[in-house]
Amino acid sequence: MSDFSTARQKMVDGQVRPSDVTDLRIIDAMLAVPREEFVPASQRAMAYLDLDLEVAPNRFLIKPVVLARMLQASDVKATDKVLVVGCPTGYSAAVIAQFAGKVTATEGDAALAAKASEDMARLGYSNITLAAGMPADGHPANAPYDLIVLAGATEVLPTGLYKQLAPGGQLVGVFALTKPARAMIVTHSHDDFGSRPLFDATAPVLPGLEKLPEFVF
């Protein structure tokens, strides 16, 4: 077993499983996807640590356990169309693509998005479309979605993304509107959007989803 395979197994056994992630599809996906391929070569030794890993300026892979717990709460179906926003190198999309039908992922930096798309092709992920686009904009061209995953935190209500959910669709992400920040799940039902908290969590705020500074007179 390679050093990275061993590290991947330790990530699952030491971080994911102890956090009550019992969905074997998620566990198998995290064991299958080589996270080291989604980080710069200089940071590969850190690929499986329990941290938000900066892979480009102000671009992060969120903690594996936060991603795993959000996916378990959303109960992804094999037929689901999924949108992942703020996906700089494609890792979150690659994990989800192991057990979802079709995955669209967006990244605001066009150069990063292009490289991630090339890497997806090289690694053989044929059910992922990776496009340039800011997190708050989503990807209307492929909407509506059964699930939207924020690969980071938001400090504002992402109402523009809500409109891209199919009836019965869900959005999951870390909401940092209040303290402590919490992972939340939002469900589109009868032209309304209901939310419920999942667990306390932190993640870097996605570009464009920051709270605007308040003016003090």
Order of alpha helices (4+ residues) and beta strands (2+ residues): alpha-alpha-beta-beta-alpha-beta-alpha-beta-alpha-beta-beta-alpha-beta-beta-beta
